Amino acid sequence: MHDYRFFGQSLRTCLSLFVISILLVSCKKKDHNSLPTAENLIRAVDISTYPAIEQTETVFYNAAGQAEDFIAVIKSSEINTIRLRLWVDPVAHLHGLDEVEIFAKRLRSEGFKIWLTLHYSDTWADPGNQIKPKRWENLNFDALSDSVYSYTSLVMKRIQPDYIQTGNEVNNGLLFPEGNRWQNPQQFLALLQSAGRAVRDLNDQTKIIVHFAGYEGSEDFFELLRTIDYDVIGLSYYPLWHGKSLPELEASLKLLYNEYEKPVLIAETAYPFTLQWNDWTHNNVGLEEQLILPDFPASSQGQLDFLLALKNIHLRHPQNMIGFCYWGAELVAYKGPQAMDGSSWENQALFDFANRALPALDAFASDES
């Protein structure tokens, strides 16, 4: 004779365990992917050079022309996240861990979220430059991978960022030659995985961003990363280097989200408010052919309209496009009008040549404009 009561109890137990396991997976997935929506879009600026600018006692002004603390102006514009670059052993300590940790604590006390971009270099890292830190230059690959893990862990312990890029514009890889994407693709992936594992081991709430410059070639790049653990796809977008079609940009962002099921954001962008200059340092943008015309002239209105256009791309896709970051917001001609080693970004800063806040800062308001 069968004991149907035992069978029923066993079935209920199995079902309960199944439901609990599903709930646990769902909760973990929800925590792991608790990213911004339209209501709290990442509205970020990269102001990594500000600690050095502050030492020059440069005076900034709000939109009304009144002298005001730079951080206060940024905060009143409803910017909610600050992006900071981090170099391993910079020669002058600018962008080193000690400086960035102090600055990050100050910014967090003002209510900003912190977004770190680890260059894994002692200087600039980008698609053409991924130079290993001097302290790592003679390591074999296993030791190099361990160093990436240890260094990333140290950064996580000291700063606890909300977002972290494991590499900067890693189109061609990082930590050359070992991590060159084209020569050593598996080692490139192993280094990314080592960095990501350090982040997860220290704080599984920190969101990992993988950063690609431009959108051309991005699909092949992220196809290579299918086995890598990360949270967000980040793209740089500068019309000067990455094309002048916002519809193409939007289509690429949609494609990346749909194909790889990762939220996407603009990790870097900028646009000029003039083609003039305010010191003797060569500017990156200075010609009309570098602009998106006629829609976005090099004017204060053109700069604002460009940013609003990018913002509205995100607002049209609130579930998969989660924010944007303006690079070099602080880079006025802080070394003076005669400087030949000053700012090459002065006409793309978010402050004019009198260091007065530009209308483009209005694009960071939280309303869905």
C-alpha positions as CSV (number, residue, x, y, z in Angstrom):
1,M,0.0,0.0,0.0
2,H,1.4,3.4,-1.0
3,D,1.7,6.2,1.6
4,Y,0.4,9.1,-0.4
5,R,0.7,11.4,2.6
6,F,4.5,10.9,2.5
7,F,4.5,11.4,-1.2
8,G,2.6,14.7,-0.9
9,Q,4.8,15.9,1.9
10,S,7.9,15.1,-0.1
11,L,6.5,16.9,-3.2
12,R,5.7,20.0,-1.1
13,T,9.2,19.9,0.3
14,C,10.7,19.7,-3.2
15,L,8.5,22.5,-4.5
16,S,9.4,24.7,-1.5
17,L,13.1,24.1,-2.0
18,F,12.7,24.8,-5.7
19,V,10.9,28.1,-5.1
20,I,13.5,29.1,-2.5
21,S,16.3,28.4,-4.9
22,I,14.6,30.5,-7.6
23,L,14.1,33.4,-5.2
24,L,17.7,33.3,-4.1
25,V,18.9,33.4,-7.7
26,S,16.4,36.2,-8.5
27,C,17.6,38.2,-5.5
28,K,21.2,37.7,-6.4
29,K,20.5,38.7,-10.0
30,K,18.6,41.8,-8.9
31,D,21.4,42.9,-6.6
32,H,24.0,42.2,-9.2
33,N,22.1,44.3,-11.8
34,S,20.6,47.1,-9.7
35,L,21.6,49.8,-12.1
36,P,20.1,53.3,-12.8
37,T,16.9,53.9,-14.7
38,A,15.6,57.2,-16.2
39,E,14.8,58.5,-12.8
40,N,18.4,58.3,-11.6
41,L,20.4,58.3,-14.8
42,I,24.2,58.4,-14.3
43,R,25.0,62.1,-15.0
44,A,28.7,62.2,-14.6
45,V,31.7,64.4,-15.2
46,D,35.4,63.4,-15.3
47,I,37.2,66.1,-13.2
48,S,40.4,64.1,-12.6
49,T,42.7,67.1,-12.9
50,Y,40.8,69.3,-10.5
51,P,43.1,68.6,-7.5
52,A,46.0,70.1,-9.5
53,I,43.9,73.0,-10.7
54,E,42.8,73.8,-7.2
55,Q,46.5,74.2,-6.2
56,T,46.8,77.1,-8.7
57,E,44.0,78.9,-6.8
58,T,42.0,79.3,-10.1
59,V,38.7,81.0,-9.4
60,F,35.5,79.6,-10.8
61,Y,32.1,81.3,-11.3
62,N,28.6,80.1,-11.4
63,A,26.2,80.9,-14.2
64,A,25.3,84.2,-12.6
65,G,28.9,85.3,-12.7
66,Q,29.5,85.0,-8.9
67,A,32.7,83.4,-7.6
68,E,31.8,80.0,-6.2
69,D,33.5,76.8,-5.1
70,F,34.0,74.6,-8.2
71,I,32.5,71.5,-6.4
72,A,29.5,73.5,-5.3
73,V,28.8,74.6,-8.9
74,I,29.1,71.0,-10.1
75,K,26.8,69.8,-7.4
76,S,24.1,72.4,-8.0
77,S,24.0,71.3,-11.6
78,E,22.6,67.9,-10.4
79,I,25.6,66.0,-11.6
80,N,25.4,62.8,-9.5
81,T,28.6,60.9,-10.3
82,I,32.3,61.8,-10.6
83,R,34.7,59.8,-12.7
84,L,38.3,59.8,-11.7
85,R,41.3,58.2,-13.4
86,L,43.9,56.3,-11.5
87,W,47.5,55.6,-12.5
88,V,49.7,53.1,-10.7
89,D,52.9,55.0,-10.0
90,P,52.6,58.4,-11.7
91,V,55.8,60.5,-11.7
92,A,54.4,63.6,-10.1
93,H,51.8,61.6,-8.0
94,L,49.0,63.2,-10.0
95,H,46.2,60.6,-10.4
96,G,48.0,58.3,-7.9
97,L,46.1,56.3,-5.3
98,D,46.8,58.6,-2.4
99,E,45.5,61.7,-4.3
100,V,42.5,59.9,-5.7
101,E,41.5,58.4,-2.4
102,I,41.5,61.8,-0.7
103,F,39.6,63.4,-3.5
104,A,37.1,60.5,-3.6
105,K,36.4,60.8,0.1
106,R,35.8,64.5,-0.3
107,L,33.4,64.0,-3.3
108,R,31.5,61.2,-1.5
109,S,31.0,63.5,1.5
110,E,29.3,65.9,-1.0
111,G,26.9,63.1,-2.0
112,F,28.5,62.1,-5.3
113,K,28.9,58.5,-6.4
114,I,32.4,57.5,-7.4
115,W,33.4,56.0,-10.8
116,L,37.0,54.9,-11.1
117,T,38.9,54.3,-14.3
118,L,41.9,52.1,-13.7
119,H,44.5,52.7,-16.5
120,Y,46.9,49.9,-15.2
121,S,49.7,52.2,-16.3
122,D,51.9,55.0,-14.8
123,T,50.5,57.3,-17.5
124,W,47.7,57.6,-20.1
125,A,46.2,54.4,-21.4
126,D,44.1,54.4,-24.6
127,P,43.7,52.3,-27.7
128,G,47.3,53.2,-28.8
129,N,49.0,53.2,-25.4
130,Q,48.8,50.5,-22.8
131,I,52.2,50.7,-21.2
132,K,52.8,48.5,-18.2
133,P,53.7,50.2,-14.9
134,K,57.4,50.2,-14.3
135,R,57.0,48.1,-11.2
136,W,55.5,45.3,-13.3
137,E,57.6,45.5,-16.4
138,N,59.8,42.5,-15.7
139,L,57.1,40.1,-14.3
140,N,56.1,36.9,-16.1
141,F,52.5,36.6,-17.0
142,D,51.3,34.7,-13.9
143,A,52.9,37.3,-11.7
144,L,51.5,40.1,-13.8
145,S,48.0,38.6,-13.4
146,D,48.5,38.3,-9.7
147,S,49.6,41.9,-9.5
148,V,46.5,43.1,-11.4
149,Y,44.4,41.2,-8.8
150,S,46.4,42.6,-5.8
151,Y,46.4,46.2,-7.1
152,T,42.7,46.2,-7.9
153,S,42.0,44.7,-4.5
154,L,44.0,47.5,-2.8
155,V,42.1,50.1,-4.8
156,M,38.8,48.5,-3.8
157,K,39.7,48.4,-0.1
158,R,40.7,52.0,0.0
159,I,38.1,53.7,-2.2
160,Q,35.1,51.3,-2.5
161,P,33.8,52.9,-5.8
162,D,30.3,52.6,-7.0
163,Y,31.5,51.9,-10.5
164,I,35.0,50.8,-11.7
165,Q,36.5,50.4,-15.2
166,T,38.9,47.6,-15.4
167,G,41.1,49.3,-17.9
168,N,40.7,52.5,-20.0
169,E,39.7,52.3,-23.7
170,V,40.9,48.7,-24.0
171,N,40.0,48.3,-27.7
172,N,43.4,46.6,-28.3
173,G,43.9,45.2,-24.9
174,L,45.9,46.3,-21.8
175,L,49.3,45.8,-20.2
176,F,51.2,45.4,-23.5
177,P,52.6,43.2,-24.8
178,E,51.2,40.4,-22.6
179,G,47.7,41.7,-22.7
180,N,47.6,42.7,-26.3
181,R,44.2,41.7,-27.6
182,W,45.4,40.8,-31.1
183,Q,48.7,39.0,-30.2
184,N,47.5,37.3,-26.9
185,P,43.7,37.3,-26.8
186,Q,43.5,34.7,-24.1
187,Q,45.9,36.5,-21.8
188,F,44.0,39.7,-22.4
189,L,40.8,38.0,-21.2
190,A,42.7,36.5,-18.2
191,L,43.9,39.9,-17.1
192,L,40.3,41.3,-17.4
193,Q,39.0,38.4,-15.4
194,S,41.7,38.8,-12.8
195,A,40.7,42.5,-12.3
196,G,37.0,41.6,-12.2
197,R,37.5,38.9,-9.7
198,A,39.3,41.3,-7.3
199,V,36.3,43.6,-7.6
200,R,33.8,40.8,-6.9
201,D,35.8,39.5,-4.0
202,L,35.9,42.9,-2.3
203,N,32.5,44.3,-3.0
204,D,29.9,42.6,-5.2
205,Q,27.8,45.8,-5.3
206,T,30.5,47.7,-7.3
207,K,29.5,47.7,-11.0
208,I,32.3,46.7,-13.4
209,I,32.5,48.7,-16.6
210,V,34.4,47.5,-19.7
211,H,35.4,50.5,-21.7
212,F,35.8,50.7,-25.6
213,A,36.6,53.8,-27.5
214,G,34.1,54.6,-30.3
215,Y,31.5,52.2,-31.6
216,E,33.1,50.9,-34.8
217,G,34.4,47.4,-34.1
218,S,32.6,47.3,-30.7
219,E,30.5,44.3,-31.6
220,D,33.5,42.1,-32.4
221,F,35.2,43.3,-29.2
222,F,32.4,42.5,-26.9
223,E,31.8,39.2,-28.7
224,L,35.3,38.2,-27.5
225,L,34.2,39.1,-23.9
226,R,31.2,36.7,-23.7
227,T,32.9,34.6,-21.0
228,I,34.0,37.7,-18.9
229,D,32.2,38.7,-15.7
230,Y,31.2,42.4,-15.9
231,D,28.2,44.6,-15.6
232,V,28.2,47.5,-18.0
233,I,29.4,48.3,-21.6
234,G,31.0,51.7,-21.8
235,L,31.8,53.6,-25.0
236,S,33.7,56.8,-25.6
237,Y,32.1,59.0,-28.2
238,Y,33.9,62.1,-29.5
239,P,32.7,63.3,-33.0
240,L,36.3,64.3,-33.7
241,W,37.4,60.6,-33.6
242,H,34.3,58.4,-33.6
243,G,32.0,59.7,-36.3
244,K,29.4,62.5,-36.6
245,S,26.2,60.5,-36.8
246,L,24.2,60.4,-33.6
247,P,21.7,58.0,-35.2
248,E,24.5,55.5,-35.9
249,L,25.7,55.9,-32.3
250,E,22.2,55.2,-31.0
251,A,21.9,52.1,-33.3
252,S,25.2,50.8,-32.0
253,L,24.2,51.2,-28.4
254,K,20.9,49.4,-29.0
255,L,22.7,46.6,-30.8
256,L,25.2,46.1,-28.0
257,Y,22.5,45.9,-25.4
258,N,20.3,43.6,-27.4
259,E,23.2,41.3,-28.3
260,Y,25.1,41.1,-25.0
261,E,22.3,41.9,-22.5
262,K,24.4,44.5,-20.7
263,P,23.4,48.0,-19.9
264,V,25.4,50.6,-21.9
265,L,26.6,54.1,-21.3
266,I,28.7,56.8,-22.8
267,A,31.9,56.7,-20.7
268,E,33.5,59.7,-22.3
269,T,32.3,62.6,-24.4
270,A,32.9,66.3,-25.0
271,Y,32.1,69.1,-27.4
272,P,33.5,72.6,-27.9
273,F,31.7,75.9,-27.0
274,T,34.1,77.8,-29.3
275,L,36.9,77.2,-31.7
276,Q,39.0,79.9,-30.1
277,W,41.8,79.4,-27.6
278,N,42.7,80.9,-24.2
279,D,46.3,79.8,-23.8
280,W,49.2,78.9,-26.2
281,T,48.6,75.1,-25.8
282,H,47.4,73.4,-28.9
283,N,43.7,72.4,-28.6
284,N,42.4,69.1,-29.7
285,V,39.4,70.6,-31.5
286,G,39.8,73.8,-33.5
287,L,38.3,73.3,-37.0
288,E,34.7,73.4,-38.2
289,E,35.3,70.1,-40.1
290,Q,35.6,68.4,-36.6
291,L,32.0,69.4,-35.7
292,I,28.6,68.0,-36.3
293,L,27.1,70.8,-38.5
294,P,24.7,72.4,-38.9
295,D,23.0,71.0,-35.8
296,F,25.8,71.6,-33.2
297,P,28.0,74.6,-33.9
298,A,30.9,75.5,-31.7
299,S,28.9,77.8,-29.4
300,S,27.5,77.6,-25.9
301,Q,24.1,76.6,-27.3
302,G,25.7,74.1,-29.6
303,Q,27.5,72.5,-26.7
304,L,24.3,72.3,-24.7
305,D,22.3,70.9,-27.6
306,F,24.9,68.2,-28.2
307,L,24.7,67.0,-24.6
308,L,20.9,67.2,-24.6
309,A,20.9,65.0,-27.7
310,L,23.1,62.4,-26.0
311,K,21.0,62.5,-22.9
312,N,17.8,62.1,-24.8
313,I,19.2,59.0,-26.6
314,H,19.5,57.5,-23.1
315,L,16.0,58.6,-22.0
316,R,14.5,57.0,-25.0
317,H,15.9,53.7,-23.8
318,P,15.7,53.9,-20.0
319,Q,16.0,50.2,-19.4
320,N,19.3,49.7,-21.3
321,M,21.1,53.0,-21.6
322,I,22.0,54.1,-18.1
323,G,24.0,57.3,-18.4
324,F,26.8,59.5,-19.8
325,C,30.0,61.1,-18.6
326,Y,31.5,64.4,-19.8
327,W,35.3,64.3,-19.9
328,G,37.4,67.3,-18.9
329,A,34.7,69.5,-17.4
330,E,37.3,71.3,-15.3
331,L,40.0,71.8,-17.9
332,V,40.1,75.5,-18.2
333,A,43.4,77.4,-19.1
334,Y,44.5,77.1,-15.4
335,K,48.2,77.7,-16.1
336,G,47.6,81.1,-17.5
337,P,47.2,82.7,-21.0
338,Q,50.8,82.3,-22.0
339,A,51.1,78.6,-21.1
340,M,52.3,76.2,-23.8
341,D,51.8,73.2,-21.5
342,G,48.3,74.2,-20.2
343,S,45.0,72.9,-21.3
344,S,44.3,71.4,-24.7
345,W,40.7,71.1,-23.7
346,E,39.9,74.7,-22.7
347,N,37.3,75.2,-25.4
348,Q,35.6,71.9,-24.4
349,A,35.4,72.5,-20.7
350,L,32.1,73.2,-19.0
351,F,33.3,76.7,-18.0
352,D,34.1,79.5,-20.5
353,F,37.3,81.5,-20.9
354,A,36.3,83.6,-17.8
355,N,35.8,80.3,-15.9
356,R,32.1,80.9,-15.7
357,A,29.7,78.0,-15.8
358,L,28.3,77.3,-19.3
359,P,24.7,76.5,-20.2
360,A,25.8,72.9,-21.0
361,L,25.7,72.2,-17.3
362,D,21.9,72.4,-17.6
363,A,21.9,69.1,-19.5
364,F,22.7,67.4,-16.2
365,A,19.4,68.3,-14.6
366,S,17.4,65.3,-13.4
367,D,14.3,66.3,-15.3
368,E,13.6,64.4,-18.6
369,S,14.4,67.3,-20.9
